[in-house]
């Protein structure tokens, strides 16, 4: 999975979790997160990835786990540059 695919996957999962949490706009989520709306929009579009701490805060605010926000990789597929054996 390429970085852009991964970023978009995170963004899509964030959007789904946001909608499930009853928040319809990036602004609502930004207010709850204490982040700039532009930052949240970039995460939702997959333009940028949130850092680990921010991902954990998203999970807490949205009532999901960090695993719920990360796209799945096939068992034989590893991120580019990964040194971890599958």
Buried (B, 14 or more C-beta within 10 A) or exposed (E): BEEEEBBBBBBBBBBBBBEEBEBEEBEBBBEBBEBEBEBBBBBBBBBEBBEEEBBBBBBEBBEBEEEBBBBEBEEEEBEEEEEEEE
